[in-house]
Amino acid sequence: MQPRVLLVHGLLNASWWLLPLALRLRKQGFATELFDYSSVWEGPEFALPRLRKRLLAQPPDALVGHSLGGLIALTALQQAEHPRVQRVVCLGSPLRGSETARCVAALPWARPLLGRSAGLLQTGVAEWRGTAEVGVVAGIAPRGMGCLFAHFKERSDGTVALEETRLPWLADHVALPCSHSGLVLSHSAARQTGHFLHHGQFAPTSEHTSRAADV
């Protein structure tokens, strides 16, 4: 039986945005499904109960979340453990909170872009008490709308700084030459995601920092 993977999209996106990634994971032997929610109008307050209900009714073996979607996935598992979920991959998720989100929130004209997800994006998910193994695929190609709001002094994907994706409790961490949105469309990101879901670790690269210990 193919492992079931539920994909969760990020801010200002919809589930169809993850279709290229879902198709590539299917080619790697996974049965993929998409979780949809309104990141601006509803935010985590409404998305989390729906996701927890989905996990109970149709429990997947793993979760994959892009950006805010990774924070939503981890928070849902924090609130109610689901033993069947063995692994989680976050693509460009600001686990330590997003400086871009904080800059946007400080601008009255731009703040509506974050909607009801503003709080979670600014705080991230600093602690992890779940049993699932968590891996992060980060981007280091600084192209994206985030550059209009935040001025990164370190490497970033144009929206999320590399260091915002690293925490000591991660099972594994890898950085790829992708922009924030490009992580969803990248063949390499899809291959690394599938590798972690199969093996609990990423395939070695020059930007592969095992267990993200250097934080």
Secondary structure by P-SEA (a helix, b strand, c coil): ccbbbbbbbccccccccaaaaaaaaaaaccbbbbbbbbccccccaaaaaaaaaaaaaccccbbbbcaaaaaaaaaaaaacccccccbbbbccccccccaaaaaaaaccccccccccaaaaaacccccccccbbbbbbccccccccccccccccccccccccccccccccccbbbbcccccccccccaaaaaaaaaaaaccccccccccccccccc
